[in-house]
């Protein structure tokens, strides 16, 4: 089967992206909206990503480029031990002639459990040594910049361009590893997660022509002529204290796109809301993440595997429900955090309303073909799942910053990618989806790596086949749940997985929780005509 045809069936065309104003697809032939010849490598856990990033930054020379975007950046977060604090590393690079430019969401005060002061400190440190880190509030009201991009370019050096995207911010709590004992530098979650909350997350390293698409994404945001924070005189005063200009300075002309580096087709996907003043590169917004998921769900026949921080939108979940109804053999496995960030009627009532509604919808559509799980470490402490990963039929993979909710699909800025490996995986079943597209090495290897960790097995036996693997999850969760119910007597069963149940809000909480969910927690950033049509 021709690989171009396979890619066209799974990936969005330029027309399907639905945003003719962006330069990301410019110059690609025949409506293609992806690049081939890339190398994608998954980095599971913040410790693996931070070490890889630190080692790469240590190799940079004067004239190299570092461009990044972030939702949260704690200046003192250590990448690889004492002396590797992210603000210190970036300031040292800038002082030594590396072109350091960053866009960090301005955020809100720490009293709101957000990070405005940390971002001011990060900008002050890096900008004082010649970098330019800007606090960007060019968002829809009530929204945020949620993209996590780190881009390294080495003009004139073949193979030197590298990018990282995914769910991992440059901040506290992320630097955990496969033991899931937590990051010593942490911020507090609900008490159930303990003093150093265990954290599960995923990032992907990209090399090849796709780096130019990510560079375009950064440049479009950087060159937006809207003032960085045009609403609030007090915050304008704060920006002056860290020597932040009203508008970003000019970027150097872009270098040529990198050459081929591997066997992966990669498509860069974004969310931008419709807002006023509009993004010049997306005046009606962009919802290519939503569109990519909907296209991929339509092809799902054997297994949808999701790891997600939230999963609290009935409207988003309805796309999976449709796939479950259309494909009678389709299984769904979803891995979520056991508890919300903070439990309580006000803090967890609205997300519980959204998640409960989505889960009930999917159980009605798929019955016992649908399974929701959460994770705990060997000490019984719940693991906070922050990863945003989807694998469909061991063929298509999506990794990024977006969660399963309307905020991520329509309202905040998000950055993700889908990956389609041209290397087929010969292990049976060779074509779980039955379309002739075949299982692909990247997708299957990622799913099996995550499943081996969560189920704590050293081999892939019983995991490759989707139906058999689905039952392995069910048996592992049942055994661990039974061990807990029995007072933890006897040896602890293998695995970290337990059946997930978000519970239900008390009757007196539910009406207010539903209202807060719709208006504050999970707003809709689509233009009105798309809202009315329930389209993206």
MITI-281982 format. One record per residue (C-alpha): y, z, x; residue in one letter. Coordinates in steps of 0.001 Angstrom, whole numbers, plus 500000, padded with zeros to 6 digits. Each point is the difference from the previous one (the first is absolute). Example, Ala and Ser with C-alpha at 12.3 -4.5 7.8 and 13.67 -1.06 7.14 Angstrom:
495500507800512300A;503440499340501370S;
***
This chain:
500000500000500000X;503425499036501336X;501940503032501233X;503287498618498729X;498541499997496481X;498761503584500377X;503397501176501187X;501755498231497120X;497723501770497507X;500636503498501384X;503549499852501419X;503308499223498322X;501644496629500405X;503733499913500655X;500549499234496321X;497794502905498949X;502045502359502190X;502773499393497471X;502937500414502371X;501453496674501231X;502950501778501621X;498065501565502884X;499571498315503352X;496525501432500501X;498236496821498839X;502521497530501432X;498474497389502274X;496448500507498804X;498373496792498745X;498901499169496483X;500977503207498235X;497964502187502383X;501287503589500035X;497771501478502717X;499232499482503666X;496689499396501734X;498940500709503567X;500802503713499842X;498209503071501274X;499936503015497679X;498639503356501142X;499797503017497723X;501107503365501405X;498579502840497927X;501900503297500276X;503441500725501371X;498626501184503338X;498512496582500730X;503169498190498937X;502420502315501812X;498055499803503278X;499821496194499763X;503715499805499246X;500953502353502822X;497930498120502574X;501621496729498923X;503529501416500190X;499312501252503522X;499423496386501091X;503391498685498857X;502693498731502363X;503723499304499725X;500578497071497654X;496997500749497774X;500552500737496305X;499036502889497762X;500816499563496311X;498731502437497368X;500399501088496388X;498910503358498624X;500063502195496904X;499980503239501981X;500558500555503716X;499902503469501551X;501686499820503403X;497751502659501552X;496656498555498844X;497830499657503100X;498131496724500413X;497662501191502743X;500784503559501096X;502997501859501395X;502802497757501207X;499055497114497688X;502279500865497080X;500868496780498168X;503778500432500326X;499672500713503734X;497762496968500556X;502324497657498104X;503122501383501696X;498403499544503438X;499154496399499148X;503547499283498835X;501488501601503112X;497773497786502148X;501092496763498385X;497487499525497207X;501570498598496813X;499293502852497521X;500956499422496371X;498803501996497013X;500515500245496239X;499053503380498556X;500488500889496370X;503008502301499734X;497933502404497852X;501368503137498307X;500631503598501127X;497157502216501180X;500530502259496979X;498392497172498003X;497006500040502400X;501316496806501589X;501376499218503425X;503671499040500193X;500766502441502838X;496979498857502048X;501118496393499665X;503516500877501064X;498570501721503085X;497765497027500829X;502928497593499724X;502300502237502027X;497496500312502864X;499092496318500266X;503486498643499370X;501450502288502646X;497971498130502629X;500834496474498887X;497574499341497146X;500993499300496427X;498091501957497369X;501626499716496584X;499529502020496830X;499524497417497290X;500765500828496355X;500119496396498757X;497498500842497267X;499753499976496227X;501344503215498503X;497274502645500190X;498036497938502520X;499192500008503691X;499142497776502918X;496301500772500419X;499069497345502577X;498276501108503214X;500354497285502648X;500002500270503770X;500642496722501806X;499878499402503760X;501123496655501417X;499979498989503644X;501909496716500199X;498539497603502530X;496722501891500365X;496902498425498420X;497980502427497916X;502592502735500250X;501068500106496346X;498364502704497870X;500704501434496545X;498695502965498051X;500201500492496230X;498244502297497561X;500365503458498546X;500944502041503081X;503582501190500458X;501406501245503313X;500068503567498784X;498342503376499632X;496497500420498551X;498869496466500915X;498505500733503437X;496503500980498836X;496659498587501193X;496452499554498694X;499364503771500113X;502703500480497358X;501329503303501277X;503600498892499379X;503071499299502086X;501371503179501669X;503447498580499208X;499791499966496224X;501998500446496864X;498693502098497183X;497893498577497216X;498479502073497225X;498379503201501288X;496564498551499219X;500381497708503031X;500448502928502383X;502608500630502720X;499268496696501806X;498995497559497256X;497205497583500952X;501321496437499715X;498243496649499551X;501956496817500656X;499637496384501139X;502154497566501993X;499284496439501119X;501006498442503331X;500899496309499800X;500355497345502690X;500568496265499714X;502285497833497841X;500213502676497277X;502302501997502265X;502712497410499329X;499658500613496232X;500483503714500571X;502977499295502252X;501508497968497157X;499413502909497626X;501858502351502340X;502810497503500622X;500564499364496296X;500531503680499350X;502093500484503136X;502367497123499191X;500560500971496342X;503823500100499751X;499995502835497448X;501367503213501580X;497245502335501133X;501138502775497663X;502742498813497690X;499849502659497286X;500758503424501441X;503152500968501996X;498370503217501275X;497076498110501469X;502342497450501528X;501525502932501888X;496530501043501201X;499349496480501226X;503157500066502082X;498748503181501695X;496999498104501372X;502142496966500947X;498433497788497376X;501934496849499090X;500495498876496406X;498028496862500827X;497270499381502581X;500944498222503212X;498726496482500739X;496409499412501077X;499143497610502831X;498696496579498965X;496304500191499118X;497531498891502661X;497268497488499235X;497095501138497852X;497074501366502018X;496987497775500605X;496534500411498543X;498246503284500733X;496911500217497771X;498035498938496919X;502012501654497229X;502209498488497322X;502677502559499158X;502481499926497145X;503053502257500056X;500738501511496588X;503070501885498857X;501554501799497069X;503743499860499452X;501591501027496697X;502483498088497932X;503206501959500655X;503772499841500188X;501328498973502445X;496944497777500491X;498046499464503169X;501155496559501244X;496424499209501068X;498587501134496618X;502793499893497400X;497493500335497144X;497774502305502003X;496613499191501507X;496681501227498660X;497549498168502253X;497944503202500472X;499413500178496239X;499294496284499791X;497556500094502908X;498044502862498458X;499834498313496609X;498705496765501539X;497384501845502056X;498844502196497106X;499297496858497971X;497424498956502619X;498316503414500303X;496322499910499012X;498112502618502040X;502204502798501361X;503600501141500039X;500500502815502515X;503386501756499960X;501567502837501971X;503298501079498516X;502445502882500088X;500983499881496317X;498157497644497606X;502140501011497072X;500950496877498057X;498154498906496883X;501716496605500082X;498927499349503584X;496490501293499296X;499720497618497043X;499534497155502480X;496875501691501350X;498828500797496483X;500176496298499162X;497871499190503054X;497434502627498993X;499716498496496533X;499726496449501357X;497385500792502680X;497109502104498624X;498599500754503487X;503322501038501535X;500189503527501460X;503179501946500729X;500289502824502557X;503371501765500346X;500781502729502561X;502982502262499237X;501468503350501081X;498396502902498153X;503333501617499201X;503530498695499652X;502524500850502710X;501090503065498042X;498164501425497007X;501927501398497031X;501121498890496523X;503168498326501278X;498739498584503315X;496519498855498996X;500346499501496233X;501479496478500154X;497606498596502656X;497037501604498234X;501054498265496785X;500118496625501760X;496770500430501940X;498053501357497030X;501098497043497881X;498971497467502667X;496607501657500553X;499248500190496277X;500843496300499610X;497645498976502804X;497150502225498844X;500291498415496551X;499843496526501577X;497245500588502573X;498049503089498960X;497652501206502732X;500995497044502212X;503235501893500735X;500170502943502412X;502877502131501274X;499605502281503004X;502023502259502251X;499263501296503497X;499691503307501856X;499343500928503629X;497070502058501259X;501895503225499252X;500372499044496338X;503737499300500329X;501108496992497937X;501151496965501974X;503287498462498884X;499307496286499527X;503123498035500904X;498267496684500808X;500806496868497991X;496960497741500425X;498074497611497778X;496822498042500795X;498652497539497412X;496482498529500213X;500003500488503807X;502268496941500131X;503655500886499396X;501859502983501476X;503435501412499229X;501598502667502214X;503574501183499774X;502564502445498699X;499496499395496266X;498255502335497590X;498375499271496643X;503042500599497839X;502960498164498511X;502386501465502547X;498119498292502830X;499437496775498092X;503573499560498705X;502587502614500973X;499984501094503663X;499885497781503053X;496417499698501282X;498265498068502754X;496302499129500095X;497655497251501098X;496818498378498795X;497401498898502550X;497329497321499640X;497674499637502979X;498582496539500718X;496958501710501572X;497212500387497468X;497774503060500037X;496340499025499968X;498608503317498763X;498544499976496501X;501454499652497483X;501757497091501680X;502052499095496913X;500439503125497830X;502654498361497833X;497801496996499203X;502859497505500386X;498683498487503214X;502893501568501929X;497654502320501881X;500387503485501404X;502428500055502923X;499634502049503165X;503428501677499927X;499716501135496388X;496425501226500238X;500517501782503305X;503045501819498615X;498199501137496873X;496963501166501951X;502110501869502547X;501733501929497243X;496760500639498112X;498181501240503113X;502770502527500590X;500274501197496410X;496230500196499484X;499428501316503543X;497233497618500913X;499461498429503385X;498594496733498684X;500675497345497384X;496571500405498396X;500376499987496250X;503734499219500152X;500241496235500438X;498783499041496542X;502786500948497528X;497670501311497286X;497888502021502405X;503105501323501741X;501566500930496662X;496963502179499252X;500177501603503464X;503503501210499169X;498841501378496681X;497093501879501567X;502117501412502854X;502696501279497631X;497431501498497631X;498315501866502861X;503247501427501388X;501297500954496552X;496706501776499256X;500178501871503325X;503470501282499110X;498939501004496490X;497056501900501504X;502255502174502125X;499638497923503188X;496562501417500716X;497798498189502497X;500940497124502288X;503043497995498968X;498970496518498789X;501157497049502095X;503164498265498923X;503580500808499102X;500109498514496514X;500339501807496684X;500518498714496480X;503708499798499223X;501403501410496793X;503783500377499717X;499648502191496915X;502270499796496972X;503429501412499335X;500363502855497488X;501163498821496592X;503449501480500463X;500444498193503340X;498727496544499043X;502972498618497982X;502517500968502673X;497657498824502770X;499634496596498316X;503786499642499722X;500593501027503630X;497235497656501125X;501568496965498304X;503625500682500921X;499874501675503409X;496627499958501693X;498833496430499469X;502966497803499000X;499810496266499417X;502136497798502247X;499266496651498328X;502616497807498327X;500013500486496230X;498355496666499201X;496994500892502151X;499761503470498465X;499904498498496518X;497308497511501076X;498047502687501934X;500062497608502941X;500782500419503687X;
***
